[in-house]
């Protein structure tokens, strides 16, 4: 009987322990669930369900002025392509709560429009539905952490062809990392590629990573690439605005600016209006809530300050002959100036190279890129990096580039377009590099 009692006793004790354990586990699980739900609500990423992107093609100067006024006065509207001139498309993302207001406004002014994107959220879902891994994937849009890890991996794998560089730190103290790509040599002409200064232009860093990959894997295997890398150095800065990029992945996919502030309860500065070249002139906004806010002063942002300092401080050791400010979207390869439609004295050389580049791009996947000066091709812009690089840093072959497409997906290109974008941009990059290299860089 004792053993039975002991057995029963043991059985009961085990049952109670199990029950207690289950209750504790369940209680813990509930707490975790509540915590996760709280975090999810606190950090819920902004959704864009049912939001549309409308395209308006202004038919006269009056309509251009009306659209420009609308952009200046209504910061709730997101202008993907800004008003510039008659017959130039203007693309506007319209939040659902402003939809009827915009429809009424367009009807009352007799402006015709077409729907370019019917549901913004659907395109965002398409961009982010790839496999979630902790590994870098060239055919997906990668996290800031994975991007930094991949830059370091390039440097570790190709030590004789690369140098890892930290240019500075962002407002939220994230590293701004770059990589030099090229074979050993002294006083080689260099191309500096500034990527993703605007946070939401995800295709830019993805395109630049493919270009780093093409160069490193092609060296010693592809004659044209080998000759170019023996003659020219490439400095790739995939993400100039890391705080903004992280914010597009965790909070608001459509965020453009930095994350400094707040000023007047609004965060961020447009880092491509923050450079010390015609700062605060037309083409930038004094309104802190605007997407084109130029900031309280030139180089107020740690990101633009760090990059400009690096460029100027390294002019002795780094022979930068070309500065490529890479953006999306619209398919353009543009030279200075942005602040005026007047043309710089080097325009003939700049536009001649621009034409060679867009011809090379078209041969790859058939896409047509426009070329010309920034102000004449897209719109007036002040305090931008390409103008600064040309006028203040003395880098002749400075360009502002807009990658694919022309509005079908806009900032929300599906991942399957990453490699094609990389391929066509690489064709253009090689043309620039061969011009800088001179006869030594051309493959015969």
N, C-alpha and C positions, 0 to 999 in steps of 0.2 A: 504494500500500500504506500510505503514511503516513496518508493521509486515512482509510483504512479502520481502521487501527490507532487513529488518533486518535478515529475515530467509535466504535470498539469500546470504547476507553478511556473516552471520554465516556459511552458507554452504561452501562458497568460502574459508573462513578462515580455516575451518576444513580440506578442501581438500588440501589447501596449506601446512598446518601443517603436514598432513598425508604424502604428497608428500616429503616434506622436511625431515620428519622422516625416510621415506623409503630410500631416497637418502643417508642420514647420516648412516643408518643401513647398507645399501649396501656398502657404502664407508668403514665403519668400518669392515664389513665382509671381504671385499677385502684385507684390511690391515692385518687382522688376518690371512687370507689365505696365503698372501705373506710371513708373518712372519713365519707361520708354515712350508711353503715350504723351506724357508731359513734355518730354524732350521733343517728340515729333511735332506737337502743337507749337511749342516755343520756337522751333527751328523749321517749321513747315516751309518748304520751298514754294514760292509764288507760282500759281498756275495761270495759264492763259487759255483756258477752255473757251472755244467759240470766238476768240478774238480774231479779227481779220486784218490783213494788210491790203490796203487799197492803193491803186496806182492812179494818179491824176496827171494828165499831160496838159499843162497850161497852154491855152491857145493865143494869149496876148499878154502884154506887159501888166495889164490890170490884174489878171489872174495870178501872175507870178507874185505881184505885190501883196495880194490878198493871202496867198499861201505863206509868204514870208512873215506877214503880220501874225497869222495864226500860229506859226512856229514860235515866234517871240513871246506871244501872250498866253498860250495854252501849253504849259509844261506837262499836262496829262497825256498829250499826244506824243507818240514816239516816231519821229521822222527818220526812216531808214535811208531815204534819199532826199536830200534837202532841196528846196526850191532854188533855182539858179537862173534859168532863162527860158524863153518861150520854146515849147516842144520838148523840153528836157523832162523826163519822167520824175515825178515826185511820189515816193512811196511812204505811206503812213500806217503804222500799227495803231489800230483804234481799240482802246479798252471797251469792254461791253457796256459800261455805264455811260460812255460818251458816244455810243453808236448812233442813237437817234439824233443827238445834237449835230454830229458831223454830217449825217444824211441830209438833215434840214438845211444846214449851211451850204452844202454842195448844190442841193437843188435850188436854193435861193440865188446862187451866183451862177447857175447854169454850167457848172463844171462837170464834165463827163469823167467817169471813173470806171475802172475795172477791178475785180477782186483778184489779187495775185495769190494770196494765201487765204484759204477759207477757215482754217483752224490752226492757229499758231501752236497750240499745245500738242497737236498730232505730230507736227514736225519735230518738236522738242523730244517727244517720246521716241521718234525714229532715230534721233541722234544718240540717245542715251540707253537704248535697249540692247546694246552689245553685251558680250560676256563680261561679267564683273570678276576680274582677277586682280591679283597684286602684281601682275607683270605688265610691262609696257607692251602695247600693241600698236604697231604703226598704222593699222587700219581702223583704229578707234580713237575717240577723244579721251586723252589720258589725264589723270589728276596731276596737280602741281607736284605732289610728292613723287609720283612715278616719273614725271618729266625730269625732275632733278636727278633721280636715281639713274635714268637712262643717259643723261649728260655725263655723269660720273662713269658709267659703264663704257661709254665711248672712249673716254679719256684713259681708262684702265686697259681697254682692249687694244687701243691704237696709240701707245705712248709716244711713238716717234712721229706721229702725224697730228697730234692734238695737244692743246693746253687748256685745262679747265680754269675758268676765270669767274670770280665773284665781283661784280661791278659795284655792288652796294646793297643797301637794304631798303625795303619798302616802308611805308608809314606804319604798318602793323608788324614791322621787323622781319619780314620774310626776305630771304636771300634773292637777289637778282643775278641769276647765273647765266654765263655765256660759255662758248667754247671756240677756240681757234682751231681751224682745220687747214692743214697744208704741210708739205714736206719741209725739211730743214733748208734754211737759206737766209741771207741777210738783206735787209732793205727791199724786200719784195713788195710790190704794190698790193694793197689789201682792199677787200670789200667788207663793209660792216652792214649786217642785216639786222635791223630793229624789228622785232616781231611782237605782235599782240599788245600794242600800247593801249588799244581799246579792248576791254575785257571780253566782250561778247563775240569777238571775231575768231572763234575757235579754229577755223580752217587754217589760220595763219601759222600757229605753232606746229600743227600737224603737217603742214606743207614743208616747213623748214626742217622738221625732223627727217622727212624723206630725203631732203636735199643733203643733209649731213650723211645719211646712210649711203646715198648714191656716190658721194665723193669718196668716203672711206672704203667702201667695198669695191669701187672702181679703180682705186689707185693700184698700179701694178698689173691690172687686168684689162683696163680699157685705155688705149693709147691716148685718146683725146683728154680723158680725165687726168691721167698721169702727167701729161705735159702742162695742163692748166695748174695742177697742184704743185708742180715743181716751180711754177712761175708766179703764182698768186696765193696769198693767204685769205682765208674766209673767216670772219668773226660772226658767229651766229648767236643772237640773243633771242631765244624762242618766246619768252614771256617777259616783257618790260614792265607789265602791270600785274604782279602776282596777287595782290590783295583783291583787285577787281575780278581776276580770273577765278580765284577760290570762291568769291561771292556769287559768281554766275553758276557755280556748281552746287552751292549749298543753299542759296537764298532766292536769287532772281536771275534767271537765264539771260534776260535782256539788259543787264547792267553794263554800262559803257565806261564809266569814269573810274578814278581812283577811289579810295575809301577814307580819305581824310575828312576832317570836320568834326561836328557839324557847323555850318554857317547858315543862319536863318532857318534852323531845323532841317537843313538839307546837307547831304553828304557828297563828298567827292568833287574832283576837278577833272575836266577833260584834259588829259595829259598831252594831247596833241594840239592844244591851244595855249600851253603853258611855257613855251620856249621863248627865249629872249631875242625875238626877231619880230618887229612890228607887233609886240605884245599889246593886247587890248584893242587892236584896231578892228574895223568891220570884218565879220567872218567868225567872231567869237562872241559869247554872251557875258554880260556883267552879272547875270542873275544866277546865284548859287544853286538854284533848283533846276537850271537848264542843263541839258546833256552836253552843251558846248560851253559851259562855264569855264572861263579862262583862269580862274583862281585869283587870289588877292594880290599876287605879284608874280612876275616871271620867276620860274624855277621855285615856286612855293612848295612843289611836291618833291619829296625825297627821291622818287623814281626818276624824274626828269633832271633833277640836280645831280644825282649820282651818274647818270648816263652822260650828260653833257661834260661833267668834270672828267670822266674817264676818257672821253674822246679828246678833250683839250690837253689833258695831262700826258697822254700817250702819243701825241703827234710826233714827238722826237723818235720814239722807238717803233711805232706802228705807222706805216706809210699808207694811210687810208686815202684811196683815190676815188672810191665810190661809196655812197651811203644809200642803202635801200630801206625805206620805211614801208614795211609790208602790212597791208590792211585787207579787209574785204568789206563789201562786195561791189562789183560793177564792171570788172574786166577792163582795167585802165593801167597804163604805164606813163606816169606824168612827171614832168620836170618842173623846177621852180619857174615862175613864182606862184605862190598861193595868194599872197596879200594884194596883188595887183595883176591886171591883165597885161601890163607892160611886160616885155620879154627881156631876160638877162642877156648880156653880151655873148654868152656861150650857148645861146639857145639853139643855134644851127647844129652845133656838135651834139648837144644833148638830145635834140629831137631826131637827128640822124641815127644815133645809137638806139633811141626809143623805137624807131621804125624797124631796125634790124631785129630788135628783141621781139616785137609783136609778130613779125613775120615768122620767126623761129617758133614762137608759142603756137601760132596757128597750124604749123606743120604737124604738131603732135596729136592733138585731138580735134582740130578744126575750129577752135574757139577764136573769135575775133576780139582783140583788145584794142582800145583806142589809145592814141598817143598824142602828146601836146603838153602845154603848160597846165598846171593844177587849176589856176583860176579860169582858164578858157575851157578846159575839158569837163571839170566837175562843178566847182563853185569857188567863190572867194573864201579864203581861210587865213587867219592870222595866228602868229605864235606857234606855227607847226614845225616839226623837226626837220623836214626836208629843206625848207627855206633857211632854217638856222644852220644846217650842215653846209649848205652852199655859201651863204653870205657871211656867217660868223666863223665857221670852222675851216672855210676855204676848200671844201671838198667839191670838186667840179662836177663829177657825175653823181649828183644827188637826185633821187627820185622818190615819189610817193606812188605806191603800187596798190591797186585794188584787184584782188584775186577773183576767181569765179564766184557766183554766177551773175546774171543780170536781173535777178529778182524772183525767179521761180521758187527758190528756197531762201534767198537772201542770206542772213546770218546763220541759217539753220541747215546747212548742207548735210545730206546724209553721209554716213561714214564711207559708203562705197565711192564717194567722189574725192576722198583724201588722196589716194595714190595718183589718179589722173591729174589732180591739181599739182601734186608734187612733181609729176613728170613734165608738165608743160612749163611750170616755173623754172625747173632745172634747165630746160632748153634755153630760156631767156638768160638765166644766170651765167651759163657757159659763154654766151655771146658777150656779156659784159666783161667777164674774166679774160676772154681772149683779146678783147680790145685793149685792156689794161696791160696784158702781158706783152703785147706787140708780137713780132714774128716768132719769138721763142715759145709762145703759148699756143700757136696754131698747129694742129695736126695735119700732116700732109698725106 
